[in-house]
Each structure stands twice: as C-alpha cells, then as structure tokens.
C-alpha cells in the first residue's frame, strides 16, 4: 500500500534502501512463505511414513503433474492438520506432495499458496539420519528426489 515514501509501497521501500532491508511480507497473522527450502520438510516426499505410505507414487506424481504456479492447499489430520501440502490434479482429487517444516508451523483452511519451484534434493540419509532403506526405490537408485517448494500466505 503506497504511503508518503515517494509513492513506494512497504516492499519497494525496503528493497530500495542501501543496503537493502529485508521485507518480511504481510499476512493476517504475519506468516508468509517465500519459497525457501527451509519452509518444507525436505525428505517427506521421498520417505515412507504413515502419512506417505507410497513415496514412489509421490515422486512420480511430482515429476509428471506439478508445475510452477499451481495452487496448493493444506490438509492433514491430527498433529499434521494443515501441514500437508495438497495439489489438485486433473482428476479433481487432492494429492499429498509435501509437508511444512516445523519452522513454518501450520496454516489454515484459507491459505493462498502456489508452487514456486520443483527441485532435486540429494538424499544421502533420510530425515532422521537413518540409511536410505525407507526412501523410495527411485530415490535410492538416483541418490536424489523431487521436493516441491511453495510461496504465499498461511492464514
């Protein structure tokens, strides 16, 4: 929203400083995701778990169905409520493709998230530091797996 800073909004004013001042973003509760790898549980889509029983199918889905700019909602139950990244594919059914990091906290039913990148993440060990045994076969074979990064507002 422009103010009296020479017609610049808060974001532009922060970036126009020397040295530049980080712009934290704005949301109803102050939580904005910027598409950083620190905001996502990097190993989730590659590891077998109760919430991701078939990581091979998850990797295949990410590779073939996800595009930058796609809308993401949050799902999950219990301790994972509003932490699971959900993508709605061509069949209209939501598909789990990732999980928010502990740092990111939880969202709510009114998030405004989009895919900012699909990246390859090297998988030397799983998220618990254990050997590659619970990783999907394709990840074990290649040594890396796909991870979806998202940006937008958690509300």
C-alpha positions in Angstrom: 0.0 0.0 0.0 1.6 3.3 -1.1 2.3 5.9 1.6 4.4 9.0 1.8 7.7 7.3 0.9 7.9 8.8 -2.6 5.0 6.7 -3.8 6.7 3.4 -2.9 4.9 0.6 -1.0 6.5 -1.0 2.0 8.0 -3.8 -0.1 9.5 -1.5 -2.7 10.7 1.0 0.0 12.6 -1.9 1.8 14.2 -3.1 -1.4 15.2 0.5 -2.4 17.2 1.1 0.7 21.0 0.9 0.7 21.9 -1.5 2.0 18.6 -3.2 1.2 16.3 -4.0 4.1 14.7 -7.5 4.2 11.0 -7.3 3.6 9.1 -9.7 5.8 5.8 -9.6 3.9 2.4 -9.2 5.3 -0.5 -11.6 6.1 -3.3 -11.6 8.5 -1.1 -13.4 11.1 2.4 -12.4 9.8 3.3 -15.7 8.2 4.4 -15.5 4.6 6.3 -18.4 2.8 8.9 -17.2 0.3 9.6 -20.5 -1.4 12.6 -21.4 0.7 13.8 -24.9 1.2 13.8 -24.2 5.0 10.0 -23.9 4.9 9.4 -27.5 3.7 10.2 -30.9 5.3 12.7 -31.8 2.5 12.7 -35.6 2.9 8.9 -36.1 3.3 8.1 -36.8 -0.4 10.9 -39.3 -0.6 10.4 -41.2 2.7 7.9 -43.9 3.5 5.8 -42.9 6.5 2.3 -43.2 7.9 1.3 -40.0 6.0 3.2 -41.0 2.9 3.0 -44.8 2.6 4.0 -44.8 -1.1 6.8 -42.4 -1.7 7.5 -43.8 -5.2 4.0 -42.8 -6.3 4.5 -39.4 -4.7 7.8 -38.9 -6.6 6.2 -40.0 -9.8 3.3 -37.5 -9.3 5.6 -34.6 -8.6 7.7 -35.4 -11.6 4.7 -35.6 -14.0 1.9 -33.5 -12.6 3.4 -30.5 -10.7 4.1 -27.2 -12.4 5.4 -23.8 -11.1 2.3 -21.6 -10.3 0.0 -24.5 -9.4 -2.3 -23.8 -6.5 -1.6 -25.6 -3.2 -3.9 -26.2 -0.3 -3.2 -27.7 3.1 -4.6 -30.9 4.5 -3.8 -33.5 7.1 -5.2 -34.8 10.4 -4.2 -34.9 14.0 -0.7 -33.5 14.6 -0.3 -33.0 10.8 -3.5 -30.9 10.4 -3.0 -28.0 8.0 0.7 -29.0 7.4 0.4 -31.4 4.4 0.8 -29.8 1.0 -2.0 -30.8 -1.3 -2.1 -30.5 -5.1 -5.3 -30.9 -7.1 -4.5 -32.7 -10.3 -6.6 -33.3 -13.4 -8.8 -35.9 -11.7 -10.0 -33.3 -9.2 -8.8 -35.2 -6.1 -6.2 -33.7 -3.8 -2.8 -35.4 -3.7 -0.3 -35.1 -0.9 3.0 -33.8 -2.2 4.9 -32.4 0.8 4.8 -31.2 4.3 5.6 -27.9 6.0 8.7 -27.7 8.2 8.5 -27.3 11.9 9.8 -23.7 11.4 6.8 -22.9 9.2 4.2 -24.0 11.7 0.7 -24.7 10.5 -1.6 -22.9 8.1 -5.4 -23.0 7.9 -8.2 -23.5 5.5 -7.8 -20.1 3.8 -4.1 -20.4 2.6 -3.0 -18.7 -0.6 -0.1 -20.9 -1.7 1.4 -21.7 -5.1 4.3 -23.9 -6.3 7.4 -21.7 -6.5 9.8 -24.5 -7.7 10.2 -28.2 -8.1 13.8 -29.0 -7.1 16.0 -32.1 -6.9 17.2 -32.8 -3.3 20.2 -35.1 -2.6 19.2 -37.9 -0.3 22.3 -39.3 1.5 20.2 -40.2 4.5 16.6 -39.9 5.5 15.2 -37.0 7.6 16.0 -38.9 10.8 19.6 -39.6 9.8 18.9 -43.3 9.1 20.2 -45.1 6.0 18.3 -45.0 2.7 16.2 -48.0 3.4 12.9 -46.2 3.8 13.4 -44.0 0.7 11.5 -44.8 -2.5 13.4 -47.1 -4.9 13.9 -44.4 -7.5 15.4 -42.0 -4.9 17.7 -44.8 -3.7 18.8 -45.5 -7.2 19.3 -41.9 -8.3 20.5 -40.5 -4.9 18.1 -37.6 -5.2 14.4 -37.0 -5.1 11.9 -34.3 -6.0 10.8 -31.6 -3.5 8.1 -29.0 -4.1 8.7 -25.5 -2.7 5.8 -23.2 -2.1 5.3 -19.5 -1.6 2.3 -17.4 -0.4 0.4 -16.7 2.8 -0.5 -19.1 5.6 -3.9 -17.9 7.1 
